[in-house]
C-alpha cells in the first residue's frame, strides 16, 4: 500500500510540473528590443503618422544613422542617468561604449553614404528600462515634450536613426541640404490641428499656495526654413461664456527652425483650446490658427479655470463642499490665525475680516453676524471650512459641476 501511494505521488508531481512551467511562461513579461529592425520600423511608422497629421513629408530610416543611434544609446545607458545634466550628445573618450565625441562624427564613422549633412540628436533618459513597451509607445511618449520631439518632427529632417538601450532612447536626424528646402516657407505645429488627448501639463509636487503651478503643456511651431523671427502667439479656451487667455513663454528652438510655446498655467482636462501664431520666415509672414483637445484628466478644485493639482480632497457634508482652512485662505492671499483655546478662525484680506468658530453656524464679517449652512469642522488635525461661503465672502463666484463632481472658483486673481 505504501508503494502504491508513493507511485501516485510521483505521477501527480509529474502532471503538475508541466502546468507550473506553462504558468511561468504565460506570466513572463514580453520585452521589446529597441535596437531591432522590427521595433525601429514601428517607431518610424509612429513618427510618420504624426508628420502626416502635421502636413509634413515622411522621413526614412538610414542604416548609418541607425547604427550611430544604437552606439550612442549604449554609451548613454552606461554613463548617464535621468539626473544627468549638460549635453548628453557628447561622448568622453575612455568611457564604456565610447565611439566618437559628437553626433556628426558618430554618423561619419557609421558609414554614412556621401557627405554628412547637418545632424540633430535627441537623448532621452529614464529612471529605468521600459522594455515592456514597444517603440511605437516610446515615440508617443517622446512626442509629449518639445525637446524630445524636435528632431523627429522638424520639417527639414529627411532621414533618421532610432534606438533604445536600457534606460536610454536616442533619435538621430539628418537635415536636408539648404538647396532643397521648401520655398516659400511653410508652417507646421504640434499638437497638430484637431489633435485629441493632448497632455495638459507637468504633474509634480508643488507649493500648495502657488497659483501659477509650474509649466504646463508645450506647443512647437515649426517653419520649413531656419530664418524665423518676430513671433506673436495666443492660446485660449472658452469656459461657458468666459474667454480664458493662457499666458505663454516663447523660446526659439535650438535648431532655429521655429519656436516652443510653453503654457504658464495648467490646462483643463477634456477641453478644446485654440492657438494662433504669426511670425516671419522666408521673407513673409506665416499665420497659423488651430485647435486641439486635452486628455480627460479631471480635478475636484479649479480656480479661474486652472486645476489646482495640489488641492486636498473635498469633504462633502450634507451636499456642502469643505476644504482645509489654511489651504483655502492662503490660496486667496488672506492672513489666517487659529485660536486653539477658543477654537476660533480669523482671516483678513484687504480690510475684510472673517471670524468663525468650530461647530458654530454663526460667522462674523467685519463684526456683523451672518449664518452659515455648514459650520467649520475638525477632522483629525485639520480644520475644514465651507468652500462656497468663504469664497463668496471674499467676493468670488463659485460653480459646482455635478457631472464632473468638481468646483470652479472665479476670482480674477489669474
C-alpha positions as CSV (number, residue, x, y, z in Angstrom):
1,X,0.0,0.0,0.0
2,X,2.8,2.4,0.9
3,X,4.5,1.8,-2.5
4,X,1.1,2.5,-4.2
5,X,0.8,5.9,-2.6
6,X,4.4,6.8,-3.4
7,X,3.7,5.9,-7.1
8,X,0.6,8.0,-7.1
9,X,2.5,11.0,-5.6
10,X,5.2,10.7,-8.2
11,X,2.6,10.7,-11.0
12,X,0.8,13.7,-9.6
13,X,4.1,15.6,-9.4
14,X,4.9,14.7,-13.0
15,X,1.5,16.0,-14.0
16,X,1.7,19.3,-12.1
17,X,5.2,20.2,-13.2
18,X,4.3,21.0,-16.8
19,X,1.4,23.1,-15.6
20,X,3.8,25.2,-13.4
21,X,6.1,25.7,-16.4
22,X,3.3,26.8,-18.6
23,X,2.1,29.2,-15.9
24,X,5.6,30.7,-15.7
25,X,5.8,31.1,-19.4
26,X,2.4,32.8,-19.5
27,X,3.4,35.1,-16.7
28,X,6.7,36.0,-18.3
29,X,6.9,39.6,-19.3
30,X,7.2,40.4,-23.0
31,X,10.1,42.6,-23.7
32,X,10.8,44.7,-26.9
33,X,14.3,45.1,-28.2
34,X,14.7,48.8,-29.1
35,X,17.7,48.1,-31.4
36,X,15.8,45.6,-33.6
37,X,14.7,46.3,-37.1
38,X,11.1,45.4,-36.2
39,X,10.9,47.9,-33.4
40,X,12.7,50.6,-35.4
41,X,10.1,50.2,-38.1
42,X,7.3,50.6,-35.5
43,X,8.9,53.8,-34.3
44,X,9.3,55.1,-37.9
45,X,5.6,54.3,-38.6
46,X,4.5,56.3,-35.5
47,X,6.7,59.2,-36.4
48,X,5.5,59.4,-40.0
49,X,1.9,59.1,-38.8
50,X,2.4,62.3,-36.7
51,X,4.2,64.0,-39.5
52,X,1.4,63.2,-41.9
53,X,-1.1,64.8,-39.5
54,X,1.2,67.9,-39.4
55,X,1.3,68.1,-43.2
56,X,5.0,67.1,-43.4
57,X,6.9,64.8,-45.7
58,X,7.7,61.3,-44.3
59,X,11.2,60.5,-43.0
60,X,13.1,57.3,-43.7
61,X,15.5,55.1,-41.7
62,X,19.1,55.4,-42.7
63,X,21.4,52.5,-41.8
64,X,24.3,54.7,-40.7
65,X,22.0,56.9,-38.6
66,X,20.5,53.8,-37.0
67,X,24.0,52.5,-36.2
68,X,25.0,55.8,-34.7
69,X,21.8,55.9,-32.6
70,X,22.5,52.4,-31.3
71,X,26.1,53.2,-30.5
72,X,25.2,56.3,-28.5
73,X,22.2,54.7,-26.8
74,X,24.6,52.1,-25.4
75,X,27.0,54.8,-24.3
76,X,24.2,56.9,-22.7
77,X,22.7,53.8,-20.9
78,X,26.1,53.0,-19.4
79,X,27.2,56.6,-18.5
80,X,24.1,58.8,-17.9
81,X,21.1,58.7,-15.6
82,X,17.8,60.6,-15.5
83,X,19.6,63.2,-13.4
84,X,22.5,63.8,-15.8
85,X,22.8,67.4,-17.0
86,X,24.7,69.1,-19.8
87,X,25.0,68.0,-23.4
88,X,24.1,64.3,-23.4
89,X,25.1,64.0,-27.1
90,X,28.8,64.4,-26.2
91,X,30.8,61.2,-25.5
92,X,34.1,61.2,-23.5
93,X,36.9,59.0,-24.7
94,X,37.9,56.3,-22.4
95,X,34.3,55.7,-21.0
96,X,32.4,52.5,-21.7
97,X,31.0,52.2,-25.2
98,X,32.8,55.3,-26.5
99,X,32.7,55.6,-30.3
100,X,33.1,59.3,-31.3
101,X,32.7,62.6,-29.4
102,X,29.9,64.2,-31.5
103,X,26.8,63.1,-33.3
104,X,28.2,64.0,-36.7
105,X,31.5,62.1,-36.0
106,X,29.5,59.1,-35.0
107,X,27.4,59.2,-38.1
108,X,30.5,59.6,-40.2
109,X,32.2,56.5,-38.7
110,X,29.0,54.5,-39.0
111,X,29.3,54.5,-42.8
112,X,27.1,57.4,-43.9
113,X,26.9,57.4,-47.7
114,X,28.1,60.7,-49.2
115,X,28.9,64.0,-47.5
116,X,27.5,64.0,-43.9
117,X,24.8,66.7,-43.7
118,X,23.9,68.7,-40.6
119,X,22.9,66.3,-37.8
120,X,20.4,66.7,-34.9
121,X,20.1,64.3,-32.0
122,X,17.7,63.7,-29.1
123,X,18.9,61.8,-26.0
124,X,16.1,60.8,-23.6
125,X,17.0,59.2,-20.2
126,X,14.5,57.4,-17.9
127,X,14.9,56.1,-14.3
128,X,14.8,52.5,-15.6
129,X,14.4,50.5,-18.7
130,X,10.9,50.3,-20.1
131,X,11.4,47.4,-22.5
132,X,7.9,46.1,-21.7
133,X,6.6,48.9,-24.0
134,X,7.2,48.8,-27.8
135,X,8.8,51.6,-29.8
136,X,5.5,52.9,-31.1
137,X,4.6,53.7,-27.5
138,X,8.1,55.2,-27.0
139,X,7.5,57.6,-29.8
140,X,4.2,58.7,-28.3
141,X,5.9,59.4,-25.0
142,X,8.7,61.3,-26.7
143,X,6.1,63.5,-28.5
144,X,4.8,64.8,-25.2
145,X,7.8,67.1,-24.5
146,X,9.1,69.6,-27.0
147,X,12.8,68.9,-26.5
148,X,12.2,65.2,-27.2
149,X,10.0,65.6,-30.3
150,X,12.1,68.3,-32.0
151,X,14.3,66.1,-34.1
152,X,11.7,63.7,-35.4
153,X,9.2,66.4,-36.2
154,X,11.5,69.1,-37.7
155,X,10.3,69.7,-41.3
156,X,13.9,69.8,-42.6
157,X,14.8,66.4,-41.3
158,X,14.8,63.8,-44.1
159,X,16.2,60.7,-42.5
160,X,16.6,59.3,-39.0
161,X,18.0,56.6,-36.8
162,X,16.3,55.3,-33.7
163,X,17.5,53.1,-30.8
164,X,16.5,52.3,-27.2
165,X,19.0,50.6,-25.0
166,X,18.1,50.1,-21.3
167,X,17.1,53.5,-19.9
168,X,18.3,55.5,-22.9
169,X,16.5,56.4,-26.1
170,X,18.3,58.2,-28.9
171,X,17.0,59.7,-32.2
172,X,19.4,61.0,-34.8
173,X,18.2,63.1,-37.7
174,X,19.9,64.2,-40.9
175,X,18.7,67.5,-42.3
176,X,18.1,68.3,-46.0
177,X,20.7,70.5,-47.6
178,X,19.7,74.2,-47.8
179,X,19.4,73.9,-51.5
180,X,16.4,71.5,-51.4
181,X,14.5,73.3,-48.6
182,X,10.9,74.2,-49.3
183,X,10.3,77.7,-50.6
184,X,8.3,79.6,-49.9
185,X,8.3,78.9,-46.2
186,X,5.5,76.8,-44.7
187,X,4.5,76.4,-41.0
188,X,3.5,73.3,-39.1
189,X,2.6,72.7,-35.5
190,X,2.4,70.1,-32.7
191,X,-0.1,69.4,-31.2
192,X,-1.5,69.4,-34.7
193,X,-4.9,70.8,-35.7
194,X,-7.7,68.6,-34.4
195,X,-5.4,66.5,-32.2
196,X,-7.1,65.0,-29.1
197,X,-5.9,63.6,-25.8
198,X,-3.2,66.2,-25.6
199,X,-1.3,66.2,-22.3
200,X,-2.4,69.1,-20.2
201,X,0.9,69.7,-18.4
202,X,3.5,68.7,-15.8
203,X,2.2,67.0,-12.7
204,X,4.5,67.0,-9.8
205,X,4.5,68.1,-6.1
206,X,4.2,71.8,-5.9
207,X,3.7,74.6,-3.3
208,X,0.0,74.3,-2.3
209,X,-0.3,78.1,-2.1
210,X,1.3,78.9,-5.5
211,X,-1.4,79.6,-8.0
212,X,0.7,79.5,-11.1
213,X,1.8,76.0,-10.6
214,X,4.7,75.3,-13.0
215,X,4.9,75.0,-16.7
216,X,2.1,73.1,-18.5
217,X,1.8,71.8,-22.0
218,X,4.2,72.9,-24.8
219,X,3.3,73.7,-28.4
220,X,6.0,73.5,-31.1
221,X,5.7,75.8,-34.1
222,X,8.0,74.8,-37.0
223,X,9.0,76.5,-40.2
224,X,10.4,74.8,-43.2
225,X,13.1,77.5,-43.2
226,X,15.5,78.4,-40.5
227,X,15.2,82.2,-40.6
228,X,12.3,82.7,-38.1
229,X,11.6,86.0,-36.2
230,X,9.0,88.2,-34.6
231,X,6.6,85.6,-33.4
232,X,3.2,86.6,-31.8
233,X,1.3,83.8,-30.1
234,X,-2.0,83.3,-28.3
235,X,-3.6,80.3,-26.6
236,X,-7.2,80.5,-25.3
237,X,-10.3,78.5,-24.4
238,X,-13.9,79.0,-23.5
239,X,-15.4,78.2,-20.1
240,X,-19.1,78.7,-20.7
241,X,-19.4,82.4,-21.6
242,X,-16.0,83.2,-20.2
243,X,-13.0,83.7,-22.5
244,X,-9.8,82.3,-20.9
245,X,-6.4,83.5,-22.2
246,X,-3.4,81.4,-21.3
247,X,-0.1,83.2,-20.7
248,X,2.7,81.7,-22.9
249,X,6.5,81.7,-22.6
250,X,8.1,81.8,-26.0
251,X,11.6,80.4,-26.9
252,X,13.3,79.9,-30.2
253,X,14.2,76.2,-31.0
254,X,17.9,75.3,-30.7
255,X,17.8,74.2,-34.3
256,X,16.4,77.6,-35.4
257,X,13.5,76.0,-37.3
258,X,10.8,77.5,-35.1
259,X,9.6,78.1,-31.6
260,X,8.4,76.4,-28.5
261,X,5.4,77.9,-26.7
262,X,5.0,76.9,-23.0
263,X,1.7,77.5,-21.2
264,X,2.4,79.2,-17.9
265,X,-0.5,77.5,-16.1
266,X,-2.0,74.1,-16.0
267,X,-4.6,73.4,-18.7
268,X,-8.0,71.9,-18.0
269,X,-8.7,68.3,-18.9
270,X,-11.1,67.4,-21.7
271,X,-11.1,70.9,-23.0
272,X,-10.7,72.4,-26.5
273,X,-8.1,75.1,-26.9
274,X,-7.4,77.5,-29.8
275,X,-3.9,78.5,-30.7
276,X,-2.9,81.2,-33.1
277,X,0.6,82.3,-34.2
278,X,2.2,84.7,-36.7
279,X,5.9,85.0,-37.4
280,X,8.4,86.0,-40.1
281,X,10.1,83.3,-42.2
282,X,11.5,83.3,-45.7
283,X,10.7,87.0,-46.1
284,X,7.0,86.6,-45.5
285,X,4.5,86.4,-42.6
286,X,3.3,83.0,-41.7
287,X,0.0,82.7,-39.9
288,X,-1.4,79.5,-38.3
289,X,-4.6,79.0,-36.3
290,X,-5.7,75.6,-35.0
291,X,-7.4,73.8,-32.2
292,X,-6.6,70.7,-30.0
293,X,-8.3,69.0,-27.1
294,X,-6.7,67.9,-23.8
295,X,-6.8,64.4,-22.2
296,X,-9.8,63.9,-19.9
297,X,-7.9,64.4,-16.6
298,X,-10.4,66.0,-14.1
299,X,-9.7,67.6,-10.8
300,X,-12.1,68.5,-8.0
301,X,-11.0,72.1,-7.4
302,X,-10.3,74.7,-10.1
303,X,-9.5,78.4,-9.8
304,X,-10.1,80.7,-12.7
305,X,-10.3,77.6,-15.0
306,X,-7.0,76.3,-13.8
307,X,-6.9,72.9,-12.0
308,X,-5.3,73.0,-8.5
309,X,-3.2,69.9,-8.7
310,X,-2.1,70.0,-5.1
311,X,-5.5,70.7,-3.7
312,X,-6.6,68.4,-0.9
313,X,-9.7,66.3,-1.5
314,X,-13.0,68.0,-0.9
315,X,-15.0,66.9,2.1
316,X,-18.7,66.8,1.3
317,X,-21.1,67.3,4.3
318,X,-24.8,67.3,3.5
319,X,-24.1,68.3,-0.1
320,X,-21.8,71.2,1.0
321,X,-18.1,71.2,-0.1
322,X,-15.5,71.8,2.6
323,X,-11.7,72.2,2.3
324,X,-8.9,72.6,4.8
325,X,-9.0,76.1,6.3
326,X,-5.3,77.1,5.9
327,X,-5.1,75.9,2.3
328,X,-8.1,77.9,1.1
329,X,-7.3,81.2,3.0
330,X,-3.7,81.2,1.9
331,X,-4.8,80.4,-1.7
332,X,-6.8,83.6,-1.6
333,X,-3.9,85.5,-0.2
334,X,-5.6,86.1,3.2
335,X,-3.8,86.2,6.5
336,X,-5.2,83.5,8.8
337,X,-5.0,82.9,12.6
338,X,-6.2,80.0,14.7
339,X,-7.0,80.4,18.4
340,X,-6.8,76.9,19.9
341,X,-8.3,78.0,23.3
342,X,-11.5,79.4,21.8
343,X,-11.3,77.2,18.6
344,X,-11.8,80.4,16.6
345,X,-10.6,81.1,13.0
346,X,-9.8,84.7,11.9
347,X,-9.0,85.6,8.3
348,X,-8.2,89.0,7.0
349,X,-7.6,90.4,3.5
350,X,-7.9,93.9,2.0
351,X,-9.8,95.3,5.0
352,X,-12.2,92.4,5.2
353,X,-12.3,90.4,8.5
354,X,-13.9,87.0,8.8
355,X,-14.3,85.2,12.1
356,X,-15.7,81.7,12.6
357,X,-15.8,79.1,15.5
358,X,-15.7,75.4,15.2
359,X,-19.1,73.8,15.0
360,X,-20.8,77.2,15.2
361,X,-23.2,78.2,12.4
362,X,-22.6,82.0,13.2
363,X,-19.8,83.8,11.4
364,X,-18.8,87.4,11.7
365,X,-17.9,89.5,8.7
366,X,-16.3,92.8,9.8
367,X,-18.1,92.2,13.1
368,X,-21.6,91.6,11.6
369,X,-23.2,88.2,12.4
370,X,-24.2,86.0,9.4
371,X,-25.5,82.5,9.4
372,X,-23.8,79.6,7.6
373,X,-25.4,76.4,6.2
374,X,-22.5,74.4,7.4
375,X,-20.1,75.4,10.2
376,X,-16.3,74.7,10.3
377,X,-15.4,71.2,11.4
378,X,-12.4,69.5,12.8
379,X,-11.3,66.3,11.1
380,X,-8.2,64.8,12.7
381,X,-5.7,67.6,12.9
382,X,-7.2,69.7,10.1
383,X,-9.9,72.4,10.2
384,X,-12.4,72.2,7.3
385,X,-14.4,75.3,6.3
386,X,-17.3,75.6,3.8
387,X,-15.9,76.4,0.4
388,X,-18.8,78.4,-1.1
389,X,-19.4,80.6,2.0
390,X,-15.7,81.5,2.2
391,X,-15.3,82.2,-1.5
392,X,-18.4,84.4,-1.8
393,X,-17.4,86.3,1.4
394,X,-14.2,87.3,-0.4
395,X,-16.3,88.3,-3.5
396,X,-15.6,85.3,-5.6
397,X,-18.1,83.2,-7.7
398,X,-18.4,79.5,-7.1
399,X,-19.9,77.0,-9.5
400,X,-20.4,73.2,-8.9
401,X,-20.4,70.7,-11.8
402,X,-22.4,67.7,-10.7
403,X,-21.2,65.6,-13.7
404,X,-17.5,66.2,-13.1
405,X,-18.1,66.5,-9.3
406,X,-15.8,69.5,-9.4
407,X,-15.9,73.0,-8.1
408,X,-14.9,76.2,-10.0
409,X,-13.9,79.3,-8.2
410,X,-13.8,82.5,-10.2
411,X,-11.5,85.1,-8.6
412,X,-9.9,87.2,-11.3
413,X,-6.6,86.6,-9.5
414,X,-5.1,84.9,-12.6
